[in-house]
Amino acid sequence: MKILKSVLAGGFVAGGLVCGASAANDGFFFGVEGAGDYSFARFKNSEIPTKYSHGAWDLGLKAGYQASEHRFYLSYNYQGAMKSNNVEWGGHKVLAGVDFRPNITSNTHFLGGLYAGVAFTSIDDSYPTASSKSYSIRNGVIGARAGLSVDLDENNSFDVGVKAEWLTRAKLNNDDSKKTHSRADINNLGLFVGYSYKF
């Protein structure tokens, strides 16, 4: 029994030391992130399935909390307008995500993350067979990203990597019964860079 108590006591002491060490790296952070996206969009009705693709920039602000090897955050992103074959689309995203940052070296980390949220997308359609129409739609967003995260010092870090995101299918609502497109499918691939300051 004494041996068991000694082992348990040693375990609690070791656990406390580990928690204390990880707590020293914990804290709130604020960051900015930029990305070069390539967007694949498909607008479809029963007669005209149409695919478009185009590059665009994406700029975001994020804030959250770093807990040991994890970062939890909320972000706002603005994606610049893309135009292909008389259709233009772009918009805003509000996201929540978590990153996992296991050590590669003392100041370099693998970065893997998942995020989800809502996208508010604007679409301007000037398809040659119809008059110009504008749509505002709301999509769910599911995304993943991977790369490297480098701690410049105790407070500053730099991220770089690749990301992929899928926007849930949305119906295009328009008062005109002869809608050019009745459904929107949008997917984005991109390269991102980011900077974070931990308080």
N, C-alpha and C positions, 0 to 999 in steps of 0.2 A: 504493500500500500504506500509506504514511504517513497519507494522508487517511482510509482505511478504519479504521486503528487509532485515529485521532483521533475519528472518529464513534462507534466502539464504546466508546471510553473515556468520551466524553461521555454516551452512552446509559447506561452503568453508573452514572455519577455521578448522572444525573437519576433513574434508577430507585431508587438508594439514598436520594435525598432524598425521593422520593414514598413509599417504604416507611417511612422514618423519620417522615414526617408522619402517615401513616395509623396507624403503630404508636402514636403519641401518643394516638390516640382509641380504641385497643384496650383490652380489659380484661374481667375477670369481672364479672358483674352478678347481682343478686338482685331479684326483683320480685313484686308481687301484682297480681291481676286479678279484676275482677268483671264479670258479664254478666247481662243480662236475656234469657233464652231463650224462644222459643216452640217447643214440641216437637210434632211430628206423628208419631203412632204408629199402627201397624196391626197388629192381632193376628188371625190368620186360621187357620181349619181348612177342611175340605172343605164345611162347611155354613154357617158364620157368619163372613163377612168383616166386620170391624168396625173403624172408624176413630175415633181420638180425637185431640184437640189441646188443649194447655193451656200457659199460661205458667209459668215458673219462674226462680229465680235460680241463678247459677253462680259459685262462688268458687274461685280457684286460686292456688297458689304456684309460682314458676318460678325457675330458676337456670341460668346459661349463660355464654357468652362472646361478646363483641362484637368482630368483626374487620372494621374499616373500615365498609362499608355493610351488613354482614350481622350478624345475631344468631342464634346457635345455642343451643337451650335444651332442658331437660327440665322438665316441669310435672306437678303433681298438681292435679286439679280435683274438686270435689264439687258435684253438681247436686241441688238440693232436689227433694222429691217433688212430683209432679204428679198430680192426680186428676180423672178425667173419666168419667162414666157408670159408676161402680162399679169402675173400674180405676185403680190407682195405680202409678206407676213413677218411678224416679230411681236415682242411684248415683254411682259414682266413675269417674274417668278418669285414666290415666297416659299422657302424651303426649310426643313428641319433635317439635321443629319448627325451622323456619328462617324468619326475617324478612328482607326486603330493604328498606333504608331510603335510597333516593337523595335527595339534597338538593333541596328546593324553594327555601329560603332558607338562610342560614348556620346557623340553629337549628331549622328546620322541615323535616320529611322526609315524603315519601310512605311509607306502610307497606303492604307486601304480603307475605303469608306463607302457608306451607303447613305442615300438621302431620299426624301420624298416631300411632296408639297403640292402646290397649286400654281398653274400657269394661266395668265390672262393674255390671250393671244388675239391680235388684230389682223384681219385678212382683208386686203383690197383686191378685188377680182375685176379685171377689165378684159375678160376672155373675148376674143373677136366676135363670137356669135351672140353675145349678149351685152346689154348695157352694163356699165360699171356698177358694182355692188360692194358694200363694205359689211364685214361681219365682225362681231366681238364674241369670242367663245372662251369657255373656261375648261381647262383640262387638268386632270391629275398628272403628277410627275413622279416617276420612279427612276433613280439613277444610281450609278456606281462609279467609283474612281480609284485609281491606283497610281503610285509614283514614289517619290522620295521626299522626306521632310528633314531639313537641316537646321539644327539649333545654332544660331550665330553666337549667342551668349545665353544667359539665364532668362532673358526677357524676349529676345527677338528670334523669330524662326522664318524660314523660307521654304515654300512647297513648290514642287513641279511634278507634272504627271499627265495622264490621259483620263478622259471621262466619257461615259456613254449614258444617254438618258432617253427614256421613252415617255411620250405624252399620250395619255389615254385617248381613245377615239372620241371625237365630239361631233355632234350634229350641228350643221349650219342652219340657223333660223333666219328666215327672211320672209317679209310679207308677200313677195312675189311668188306665186305658185310655180312659176317656171324657173326655179333656182338653177344656176349654172352648176353648182356643186352642192351636194347634200350631206357630205361626210368628210371629216378631216382626220388624217393620220400623220403624225409628225414625230420624227426621231432625230436626235442630235448626237454627233460624235465631235470630240474636241480635245485640244491640248490646253492645259491650264498652268498658270503660275500664281502664287499667292504669298502674301506676307502677313504675319501675325505678331502682335505685341501682347505678351502675357504680363498682367499686373502682379 
